[in-house]
């Protein structure tokens, strides 16, 4: 309510922890930016929780183009039968991480990542 103040900070990603109790808004959907651990707890309590928020690289790192943890986390979630990520989001995750690996000269690993592509065409 308006007469009560916040008693705890929002679960911000680690790179925003020292910024105080500021809610960072997402540019795309107006959703607040939260820590990946918060999203994992939400997924545990609600199996249909939206995976796009969880796999957003900004929930882990300040670099929005660093898909390392997001891709590996998605592969773990897939192994645990969480499959409600859209095919488009899955494709973006695969191609973004493959491009990141290729830019680092790790093209063999980029090919491995692309082998996980849902659309074989």
Secondary structure per residue as TSV (DSSP state, phi and psi in degrees):
chain	resnum	aa	ss	phi	psi
A	1	X	-	360.0	172.8
A	2	X	T	-70.0	-25.0
A	3	X	T	-85.4	-14.5
A	4	X	S	-99.2	140.1
A	5	X	-	-100.8	162.5
A	6	X	-	-67.0	138.9
A	7	X	-	-106.5	-6.0
A	8	X	S	-147.6	150.3
A	9	X	-	-75.3	154.9
A	10	X	-	-66.7	150.5
A	11	X	-	-74.0	83.1
A	12	X	-	-80.8	157.5
A	13	X	-	-60.3	157.1
A	14	X	G	-55.3	-35.1
A	15	X	G	-74.5	-9.1
A	16	X	G	-110.8	3.2
A	17	X	G	-59.5	-38.2
A	18	X	G	-83.9	7.1
A	19	X	G	-88.1	-0.8
A	20	X	-	91.6	-163.7
A	21	X	S	-89.3	63.2
A	22	X	-	-106.4	133.0
A	23	X	-	-92.7	117.6
A	24	X	-	-86.9	125.1
A	25	X	B	-90.1	143.7
A	26	X	-	-77.2	136.9
A	27	X	T	-68.5	-30.8
A	28	X	T	-85.0	-46.3
A	29	X	T	-121.0	1.4
A	30	X	-	74.7	10.3
A	31	X	-	-82.3	140.6
A	32	X	B	-67.7	145.1
A	33	X	-	-81.2	126.6
A	34	X	-	-125.8	164.2
A	35	X	-	-71.2	148.9
A	36	X	H	-61.2	-33.2
A	37	X	H	-65.5	-37.7
A	38	X	H	-61.0	-44.9
A	39	X	H	-64.2	-38.4
A	40	X	H	-64.8	-38.7
A	41	X	H	-66.1	-39.6
A	42	X	H	-63.6	-41.1
A	43	X	H	-64.5	-37.1
A	44	X	H	-64.2	-39.6
A	45	X	H	-81.7	-23.9
A	46	X	-	-137.7	101.3
A	47	X	T	-61.4	-18.0
A	48	X	T	-99.5	15.2
A	49	X	-	-58.9	141.9
A	50	X	-	-63.4	123.1
A	51	X	H	-79.2	-20.1
A	52	X	H	-60.2	-40.0
A	53	X	H	-65.8	-42.7
A	54	X	H	-63.2	-40.1
A	55	X	T	-91.3	5.1
A	56	X	-	-67.2	124.2
A	57	X	G	-58.5	-26.0
A	58	X	G	-72.5	-8.9
A	59	X	G	-79.8	-6.0
A	60	X	T	-122.8	-43.7
A	61	X	-	-133.9	158.1
A	62	X	S	-76.9	-12.8
A	63	X	-	-88.3	108.6
A	64	X	T	-71.2	-4.2
A	65	X	T	-107.5	12.0
A	66	X	-	-98.3	98.4
A	67	X	-	-99.4	12.8
A	68	X	H	-57.6	-61.0
A	69	X	H	-67.6	-36.3
A	70	X	H	-60.8	-44.8
A	71	X	H	-66.5	-45.3
A	72	X	H	-66.3	-38.0
A	73	X	H	-64.5	-39.3
A	74	X	H	-62.4	-40.7
A	75	X	H	-65.0	-37.3
A	76	X	H	-66.2	-44.0
A	77	X	H	-63.6	-38.5
A	78	X	H	-61.8	-40.5
A	79	X	H	-64.3	-25.4
A	80	X	T	-93.1	15.1
A	81	X	T	68.5	28.6
A	82	X	-	-91.8	111.0
A	83	X	-	-129.2	19.3
A	84	X	-	-96.3	32.4
A	85	X	S	-91.5	134.5
A	86	X	-	-63.9	153.6
A	87	X	H	-63.5	-33.7
A	88	X	H	-65.8	-45.9
A	89	X	H	-63.8	-38.4
A	90	X	H	-63.2	-44.7
A	91	X	H	-64.0	-41.5
A	92	X	H	-63.0	-42.1
A	93	X	H	-61.9	-45.6
A	94	X	H	-63.4	-50.6
A	95	X	H	-68.4	-34.4
A	96	X	H	-67.0	-43.5
A	97	X	H	-69.4	-38.1
A	98	X	H	-63.3	-41.5
A	99	X	H	-64.4	-38.3
A	100	X	H	-63.4	-44.4
A	101	X	H	-65.3	-42.1
A	102	X	H	-64.3	-37.6
A	103	X	H	-67.3	-21.5
A	104	X	T	-90.6	2.1
A	105	X	T	85.1	10.4
A	106	X	-	-101.0	57.2
A	107	X	H	-65.3	-29.0
A	108	X	H	-62.3	-41.1
A	109	X	H	-72.7	-30.5
A	110	X	H	-63.3	-40.0
A	111	X	H	-63.9	-42.1
A	112	X	H	-58.7	-43.7
A	113	X	H	-64.0	-42.0
A	114	X	H	-68.1	-19.2
A	115	X	T	-68.6	-13.5
A	116	X	T	-92.3	5.9
A	117	X	-	-65.0	129.8
A	118	X	S	-70.6	-31.3
A	119	X	-	-98.5	106.9
A	120	X	-	-71.3	-15.3
A	121	X	-	-80.3	360.0
